[in-house]
Amino acid sequence: MRALISVSDKTGVVDFARALQQLGWEIIATGGTMKLLREEGLKVINISDVTGFPEICDGRVKTLHPKVHGGLLARRDVQSHIDALKENGIEFIDMVCVNLYPFRQTIAKPDVTMEDAIENIDIGGPSMLRSAAKNFRDVTVVCDPQDYDRVIAEIREGGNTKPETRLQLSAKAFTHTAQYDACIATYLRDKAGLPEKLFLEFDIAQPLRYGENPHQQAKFYRSTTPVPFSLAHARQLNGKELSYNNIQDANAALNIVREFEQPFCVGLKHMNPCGAAVGATIGEAWRKAYEADQVSIYGGIVAVNRELDGETAAAMKPIFLEIIIAPSFSPEALEILTKKKNLRLLEVNMDRTGVRERQLVSVNGGLLVQDLDTVTKTVTTEMTVTEKRPAEEQLADMDFAWRIVKHVKSNAIVVVKNGATVGVGAGQMNRVGSAEIALREAKAKGMTEGLVLASDGFLPFDDTVALAAQYGVTAIVQPGGSIHDNDSIVKANELGIAMVFTGERHFKH
């Protein structure tokens, strides 16, 4: 039995080759792999001794030869294949252990040149992997060092790998080359200015019990590259497995948390915030967010943007929550909260980097792709369009409300006072309907003075302004852009309301 080994990632390869040799296998190797194995005392056949041809073109051509691919592709159960190998002095190769030049890692470097990228496109490696993978009935193909132990164990036990293992390894090899080629194609198409062709690469994170409803099957996939504020790359510290709806809600919570640098807490249900607040501490932010809607937060999700301390954890413990998300949990917080077996605790990287992410949304037979809406203008007095300008405390509440309303299902209205939501109107078919819901909610809590109202889209008529004044709103933040903007400005001036136009909208459908 013969194995051909040629790897860029040399993790574990010496022990793997040594184990094969101890089991009676001959080892063929190329270039740097051969040098390493010989330095470790292994007997290795140079690929040039197999092909009868030297490595040429700086190693670009070494395994692209009939004595390699004939030895891999020939079927052992077809006599004409066996005869062809004998006539041409070709021996079978029973295993290929190959991983590829680091193209993805190379192009990730900020100073990478086109020349460096091209030199890290592997040609011989994918060719060997594909040849071996195609002939998996007879040939074992290994492209992942994590499979070394399994392969050795099966050979040690039965003299060769099992047929079902060879099939699985074949599938892994074709997946590996497909991902590799997609990465190269994406890079070169971008450099060549060709129209975009979208390649997606995600690994399964976990199968889910069911989807949005029990009759729907579902799985959860994660991107191959970790990003901040990602539930897919979170670390679960406690609780049962996440459900499809948990994941949707938790992702929405993380997008809201991302908006704030000061201590912040949000409670969320059905992808809409039910209570959100900033505070001097996370404990204060939690208290204000909880008091904003003590009913809706039941069975909801809470996310904070600071380490969750023991005191705040103790305040949360009596409340029935599905998930708590934080960048970290203190030992005291973990001791308190892990006593609730089903409560999911998720530790999420909240590094505020400039990573721009794409948002993917499936539609029947297609896919919508857009930049994630991570940029929010700061509300300033220069945006004022009314005679009355917002006071300093109003301006802070307007900026807070503007960052919250963008994460509420459109048509969205949010009412705020003292850095906390007091009313949320989500997803109504007309904007004044959302405003009525949010304003009635605020009034029910006794909030009837000095309120700030935010709208994710422009106010099409002056009716929302008039309604807001009846409920104690004294400042409004909205994008502007309606053909009836002046009507809203005139009405605000009549009612003594300060109003700003941000010039950007934040629909969330």
Number of C-alpha atoms within 10 A of each C-alpha: 16 18 22 26 23 26 22 13 16 14 12 12 19 18 14 19 25 18 18 20 18 11 14 12 16 18 24 23 25 21 15 13 20 22 14 16 20 15 11 12 10 16 16 20 16 18 24 16 10 18 17 11 13 15 17 9 8 7 12 14 14 19 26 16 15 14 20 21 19 20 23 28 23 25 18 14 10 9 11 12 16 18 13 13 18 12 9 11 10 20 18 23 25 22 25 26 24 24 23 21 19 16 20 16 11 18 19 10 10 7 9 12 11 12 8 13 20 14 13 17 20 17 14 18 22 23 15 24 27 21 21 30 28 19 20 25 17 23 30 28 32 24 25 16 17 11 12 18 13 12 22 18 14 14 15 15 10 9 13 18 20 14 14 11 16 23 19 14 23 26 15 18 25 17 12 18 19 14 16 19 16 16 17 19 14 16 16 15 13 13 10 9 8 10 8 9 11 10 10 10 14 11 10 12 13 14 16 14 16 15 16 13 11 9 9 9 13 17 14 17 14 16 15 12 8 13 18 19 21 17 23 19 19 19 15 16 14 20 18 13 15 19 18 19 16 20 16 15 21 27 17 22 27 23 18 26 24 18 18 17 11 14 20 29 33 30 30 25 21 15 21 23 30 26 27 32 29 26 19 10 15 23 24 17 24 28 20 24 28 26 18 25 22 13 10 15 24 16 15 22 26 29 26 28 24 20 17 23 17 19 13 18 21 15 12 20 16 9 14 14 18 20 24 23 29 22 19 21 22 12 11 14 20 18 14 15 23 16 12 13 10 15 20 23 24 23 21 22 19 18 12 12 8 8 10 12 13 12 11 12 10 9 8 5 5 8 10 10 12 10 11 12 16 13 10 15 11 14 21 16 15 10 16 18 19 21 15 15 19 21 12 11 12 22 22 19 26 30 19 26 29 31 25 32 31 24 24 27 21 23 25 31 33 30 30 30 25 18 23 27 33 31 28 30 28 22 17 16 11 12 24 23 17 22 29 19 17 24 28 18 19 26 15 11 13 10 20 17 15 15 26 32 31 30 31 29 25 25 22 18 18 18 15 20 26 17 15 25 19 12 18 19 26 22 27 26 27 24 20 25 17 14 11 14 17 16 17 23 21 17 19 25 16 12 16 17 25 25 30 25 22 21 13 15 18 23 17 16 9
